[in-house]
Structures are given as C-alpha cells and as structure tokens.
C-alpha cells in the first residue's frame, strides 16, 4: 500500500514537470536535420545594446529532445572551422532559416571536421 502511494505521488509530479516543460518548448523552429545548411539569427547583448548576428553553416548534429535539445552548426571562417552549439529553446535565438537540405546517411556527421574543400561538400536532398 505504501509503495503505491509513493508511486502515485511521483507520477503526479512527473505529469506536472512535463506540463511545465511543454509550455516552455518553442514551436516556431523549422524541421531540420544533420547535413542541412541553416542560418541562425542570434541576439547578442553588448552593454546596453542588443543586435542580431547571423551564424550560417552546416548542422553536424541534433541532440536530445524537449527543453534540453541542442544542435551544432559548423562553418568555415577565414579557412578555420568554427563550431557553435545552440540550445534549440533559447530565447536568444531570434529565428532559424533552412537554406539547403543536405542528403547524408548519418545523424552525426563529425567526419566533416577532417575534410576540406570539395571533399566537404554535401549533396542536396530533392
């Protein structure tokens, strides 16, 4: 009997946590996956000013679900690879635009780190 009461109380708390979590999740994010070329419009605060900076690159991975969801974007800047991890539900993200859909056969394409030039190209999904 005691075990059942503890389980019932835990179940109600989990429902409460899921309810609160579902109200915090963004619904305006587009559908994108690894291999896609995206532009992330990110709000940056510099002192009292706020501006939007665009980070455009290839999505290497999407990770987790719910509030913990993140995605990694990689771009080449002045011949140097730059990667940035964005929380999907961050209020600092203004919008995400999908520029190209890439055709890859994996969910995580870290092999792009070792490739450069033409070898780093990803075919477009039709």
C-alpha positions, -999 to 999 in steps of 0.1 A, spaced: 0 0 0 28 25 9 46 17 -23 15 25 -44 10 59 -27 47 69 -33 44 58 -69 11 78 -74 26 109 -59 57 106 -81 35 101 -112 16 133 -105 49 153 -101 62 139 -134 30 150 -151 34 184 -136 71 186 -147 61 175 -183 33 201 -183 56 229 -173 83 217 -197 58 215 -227 47 251 -221 84 263 -224 92 245 -256 94 266 -288 70 258 -316 83 281 -343 115 262 -351 116 247 -386 123 210 -393 160 204 -400 185 176 -395 222 169 -398 236 179 -432 212 209 -437 226 244 -442 210 268 -418 212 304 -408 207 310 -371 198 346 -361 212 350 -326 206 380 -303 238 394 -288 239 419 -259 268 443 -259 265 465 -229 230 480 -231 227 475 -269 213 444 -285 219 433 -320 212 402 -341 241 382 -356 237 356 -383 256 323 -379 253 303 -412 267 268 -416 261 231 -418 243 212 -390 265 185 -376 241 170 -351 208 174 -333 209 163 -297 183 154 -270 146 164 -270 124 187 -250 140 216 -232 175 201 -234 175 200 -272 206 214 -289 221 215 -323 257 220 -335 264 242 -365 298 243 -383 311 269 -407 345 278 -422 356 313 -414 389 326 -429 400 290 -436 393 280 -399 365 257 -389 342 273 -363 315 252 -345 288 266 -322 263 247 -301 229 263 -299 201 254 -274 170 249 -295 147 266 -270 169 295 -262 152 329 -260 184 344 -276 176 327 -309 155 351 -330 149 327 -359 163 297 -377 162 296 -415 169 264 -435 189 274 -466 196 239 -481 186 204 -472 215 180 -472 215 144 -481 235 125 -455 233 89 -442 241 96 -406 226 115 -377 260 129 -367 284 139 -394 316 147 -375 337 133 -404 333 168 -420 359 181 -395 387 162 -412 375 172 -447 381 205 -466 373 219 -500 354 198 -524 356 167 -501 335 186 -475 305 191 -499 271 176 -491 247 167 -518 213 184 -518 182 165 -509 154 168 -535 
